[in-house]
Amino acid sequence: MDERALILSRIAALVAVDAPAVSYLAHVNPAVKAEFTAGEGEARYGPEGGAR
């Protein structure tokens, strides 16, 4: 699994379990390194996190 797919799956898991906001902090640095943007996440999961 490449770096972008890994961070996407981790963030998706956090969204799926309605994790608290602090849980996302551990994924900020890996997301930046993978050049993952908030826009990509929002495009995939929407502004409220629900899958499209």
C-alpha positions in Angstrom: 0.0 0.0 0.0 1.5 3.4 -0.9 1.8 6.2 1.5 -1.3 8.1 0.2 -3.5 5.1 0.4 -2.3 4.3 3.9 -3.1 7.8 5.3 -6.4 7.8 3.5 -7.4 4.5 5.0 -6.3 5.7 8.5 -8.3 8.9 8.2 -11.3 7.0 6.8 -11.1 4.7 9.8 -11.2 7.7 12.2 -14.2 9.1 10.3 -16.0 5.7 10.4 -15.7 5.4 14.2 -16.5 9.1 14.8 -13.2 9.5 16.5 -12.6 12.6 18.6 -10.8 15.5 16.9 -7.6 14.9 19.0 -7.2 11.5 17.3 -6.6 13.1 14.0 -3.5 15.0 15.3 -1.4 11.9 15.0 -2.1 11.8 11.3 -1.3 15.4 10.4 2.4 14.9 9.8 2.1 11.7 7.7 -0.7 13.4 5.7 1.5 16.4 4.9 4.4 14.1 3.9 2.0 12.2 1.6 0.8 15.5 0.1 -2.7 14.6 1.1 -4.9 17.7 1.3 -8.1 18.6 3.2 -9.7 19.2 -0.2 -9.1 15.6 -1.2 -10.6 14.3 2.1 -13.6 16.6 1.7 -14.1 15.5 -1.9 -14.2 11.9 -0.9 -16.0 12.1 2.5 -17.8 15.4 2.4 -17.5 18.3 4.9 -19.3 16.3 7.6 -17.3 13.1 7.0 -20.1 10.9 5.5 -19.0 8.7 2.7 -20.3 9.6 -0.7 
